[in-house]
Amino acid sequence: MKLGFLVNPIAGMGGSVGLKGTDGELYFLALQRGAAPVAPKRARRFLKKLSELGFNSTIVAANNVMGCNYLNSFKGSLRYCCVDIPLSNITSREDTTQVAKIFMREGVDIIAFVGGDGTARDIYDAVNSEVPLIGVPAGVKMYSGVFAASPEAAALVIKDFEDRSVGLDLVEIADANEELIALGRLSIRIYGYVKSPREKILTIPSKDLSYSSDYGEKEEVAQYFIEEYMRSDTLYLLGPGSTVKAITDLLGVEKTLLGVDALYGRRLVGRDLGEKEIIDLLSKFKRVAIVVTIIGGQGYIFGRGNQQFTSRVIRRVGKENIFVISPRSKIYNLRYLLIDTGDPKLDIEMCGYWRVITGFMEEKVILVLPACCPEAFKDIKK
């Protein structure tokens, strides 16, 4: 077996600074806002787990920052060779597609890539559905069905694929229109389908694009939260999503649909915030709470689309001051929720049973799991 390994080194950089992607000019804007690389750390976590699992096959890696840099500095026992191609100073989608085409010529059996939906699209353009893909999640937005739950989960899937103990399925390659996102509108398009190893818990379905709930359901949740939990002396950091936006709608306040906004005394004191702006606010207010909702079909409460809530922010606020709200129809088929902040230690500390507000005077207790520890909860699929 041959494993193609590709890293998009700029994937996910926009998340913590309040951007909704890192494609094109957004990368330079992310740098201006002080964004730090995300993908390299996730690539190293993937390789570390792969080595611990005893992966024996050859890895064909993109050169330099797109793959071999991480293998060259890795101290585990992985066999690999590097694809030598000239790279741009700033890696581009053309670099990604070129590497993917070389993987095809090298006869790889599967491609593991570190990135987000944009990276998935670029590889899909190069290989269509001829070679299976598995994504190590590192993007700001991950609506496609090709991603594993975490870098560690991706390594487990690859090992099972090597052992021929996992099957393939067709999954969507989807992406959001970033120009419309900048205007506060979420528009997601399915670009095609690829083969991908599928294992419940280890792999995550695409965002439920068909899901819609009656606004009355969201309003019911929001009304209960306002009446039961809102305090006049607390700063509320409101995460993305129409369910959270229903709170400000009832209060007569305008909130960004896909950003993190700050509410104090029933008025906005911050709009579309990044980590830096959130940290600044935390030093000014004694009481702070975070309000988030769940990604439909996937079950994430942190780590998908709300990376402004970094591990530093979450630790400062504290688990006891985090509220999760969701219409009952959105959570009905979910057996557990997931956390993937990029800080495995924090994710483990945050696991356990959480209360989710699902209606007026209605709450549900549900298990929250750390995506970084797939073996710890793999038996739940039974």
C-alpha positions, 0 to 999 in steps of 0.5 A: 500500500502507498499513502499519499500525504499532503498538507495545506500549511495555511489552512485554518489560519483565519478561524481564530482571527474571525475570518470564515476561510483562508482562501485567496486574499483572506490569507493575507488578511489573516496574517495582518490580524496576527493569525498563527498556522494551524495545519502543521500541528495537526499534521504532526498529531496525525503522524505521531498517531500513525506511528504509534499504531504501527503503520507499515506502508510507504508514505508518498509525501509532498515536499517541503511545507506541504508534507516532508518537513513534518516527516523529516523532523518526526522521530517515529518509525515511518517509511516515506519518500518525497515528491520533489516539485518547485513550490510557490513562496506561498503555497497555492491551489495549483501546488495542491492539484499538482501534488495530487496528480503526481500521487496518482502517477505514483499509484497511491492507494489513498490520499490523506490531506491536512486542510479544509473544504478548499483543500478537499475541492482542489484535490477532487479537481485533480483526482475526481473519484479515482483515489479514496480521500480522508481529511485531517480536519484543519480548516475554518469551515468543514462541510464536506463528508470526507473528514475524520473527527480529528487527526488521531481519528484520521490515523486510525482510519488509515491504519484500518484501511491498511489492514483492510478492515474498513469499507469505502463509501461515496461522500460529498465534497462541499464548500461555502461561498466566501464572498456571500459569507462576507455579506453574512449569507451562508451558501453551501454547494456540493461540487462532487463525490469521492470515495472515502473510508467510513467508520462511525465515530471516526469519520464525520458526515457532511454538514446536514445541508437539508436541515431546517427547523421552524424559526419558532423552535429556535425562538422557543430556545432563545426565549427560555435562555433569556428568561432563565439564564441571562443576567444584566451583569454578564458579558455574553459571547454569542457564537455563530448560527441562526439559533444563537442569533434568535436570542438577539432577534428577540432582544431587538439587537442586530447580530452577525450570522456567522461571527462571534458577537459580544452582548452586555446589558442587552446591547452589542459591545463587539461584532464579528470578533477574533480571539484578540478582541475576545481576550481584550473584552475578558479583561474588562468584564468580571462575569463572562459566558459563552453561548454556542449551538451545534453543527447539524449532522456533525455534533460539534460544539467547538472546533468547527466554524467557531474557532474564535473560541480558542483554548485560551478563551475557553480556559479563561471563561470556564466550562461552567460558564458555557451554554449550549443551545439547540432546537430539539429537532437538531439534536434528536438523532445525535447520541453524543457531541464533540469538541475539537479545539486543537488543544487535546488536553483541554478537549479531554478536560471538557468531556462529560455530560453537558446540559443542552437547552432544547426548548422552553423550560426544556433541557437535555443531558448529552455526552460530550466527547473529545475528538482527539481520543477516538479509541476512548469512545470507539465502542459507542458505535456498538 
